[in-house]
Amino acid sequence: MGFFSFLLLGLIAGAIAKLILPGKQAGGWIITLILGVIGAFLGGWLGSMIFNVNLQGFFNLSTWLLAIGGSIIVLLIYGLIFGRRKKTD
């Protein structure tokens, strides 16, 4: 799978991950989509290293599940780091 396919997959996976996660996450849609791309790369890398999954094609179910899972992980980590901050007067 090429770089642009993975980029598109990450954008879609980031949007799906934002819909799956409950509540409000820190950052808007642009940050979420960027984190989705990072998560898709992370999910693909972890899938190939840990589970020995070969990322064959764009329409492969395992590719999508790894990308969405990676996006959820990255969004959760981002939320823990840059979560809701209390304003102090």
Contacts in CASP RR format, 6 or more apart in sequence:
PFRMAT RR
TARGET T0000
AUTHOR 0000-0000-0000
METHOD contacts of the structure
MODEL  1
MGFFSFLLLGLIAGAIAKLILPGKQAGGWIITLILGVIGAFLGGWLGSMI
FNVNLQGFFNLSTWLLAIGGSIIVLLIYGLIFGRRKKTD
1 9 0 8 1.000
1 55 0 8 1.000
1 56 0 8 1.000
1 57 0 8 1.000
1 58 0 8 1.000
1 63 0 8 1.000
5 57 0 8 1.000
5 58 0 8 1.000
6 37 0 8 1.000
6 40 0 8 1.000
6 41 0 8 1.000
7 37 0 8 1.000
8 58 0 8 1.000
9 40 0 8 1.000
9 58 0 8 1.000
9 63 0 8 1.000
9 64 0 8 1.000
9 67 0 8 1.000
10 33 0 8 1.000
10 36 0 8 1.000
10 37 0 8 1.000
10 39 0 8 1.000
10 40 0 8 1.000
10 41 0 8 1.000
10 67 0 8 1.000
10 71 0 8 1.000
11 33 0 8 1.000
11 36 0 8 1.000
11 37 0 8 1.000
13 36 0 8 1.000
13 39 0 8 1.000
13 40 0 8 1.000
13 64 0 8 1.000
13 67 0 8 1.000
13 68 0 8 1.000
13 69 0 8 1.000
13 70 0 8 1.000
13 71 0 8 1.000
14 32 0 8 1.000
14 33 0 8 1.000
14 35 0 8 1.000
14 36 0 8 1.000
14 37 0 8 1.000
14 39 0 8 1.000
14 40 0 8 1.000
14 68 0 8 1.000
14 71 0 8 1.000
14 75 0 8 1.000
15 29 0 8 1.000
15 32 0 8 1.000
15 33 0 8 1.000
16 68 0 8 1.000
16 71 0 8 1.000
17 32 0 8 1.000
17 36 0 8 1.000
17 68 0 8 1.000
17 69 0 8 1.000
17 70 0 8 1.000
17 71 0 8 1.000
17 72 0 8 1.000
17 75 0 8 1.000
18 25 0 8 1.000
18 29 0 8 1.000
18 32 0 8 1.000
18 75 0 8 1.000
20 68 0 8 1.000
20 72 0 8 1.000
21 72 0 8 1.000
21 75 0 8 1.000
21 76 0 8 1.000
24 84 0 8 1.000
25 32 0 8 1.000
25 75 0 8 1.000
25 78 0 8 1.000
25 79 0 8 1.000
25 83 0 8 1.000
26 78 0 8 1.000
26 79 0 8 1.000
26 82 0 8 1.000
26 83 0 8 1.000
26 84 0 8 1.000
27 82 0 8 1.000
31 78 0 8 1.000
32 75 0 8 1.000
35 71 0 8 1.000
35 74 0 8 1.000
35 75 0 8 1.000
35 78 0 8 1.000
36 67 0 8 1.000
36 70 0 8 1.000
36 71 0 8 1.000
36 74 0 8 1.000
36 75 0 8 1.000
38 74 0 8 1.000
39 67 0 8 1.000
39 69 0 8 1.000
39 70 0 8 1.000
39 71 0 8 1.000
39 73 0 8 1.000
39 74 0 8 1.000
40 66 0 8 1.000
40 67 0 8 1.000
40 70 0 8 1.000
40 71 0 8 1.000
42 70 0 8 1.000
42 73 0 8 1.000
42 74 0 8 1.000
43 66 0 8 1.000
43 67 0 8 1.000
43 69 0 8 1.000
43 70 0 8 1.000
43 73 0 8 1.000
44 53 0 8 1.000
44 55 0 8 1.000
44 63 0 8 1.000
44 66 0 8 1.000
44 67 0 8 1.000
44 70 0 8 1.000
46 66 0 8 1.000
46 70 0 8 1.000
47 53 0 8 1.000
47 55 0 8 1.000
47 66 0 8 1.000
48 54 0 8 1.000
48 55 0 8 1.000
53 62 0 8 1.000
53 66 0 8 1.000
55 62 0 8 1.000
55 63 0 8 1.000
55 66 0 8 1.000
56 63 0 8 1.000
57 63 0 8 1.000
END
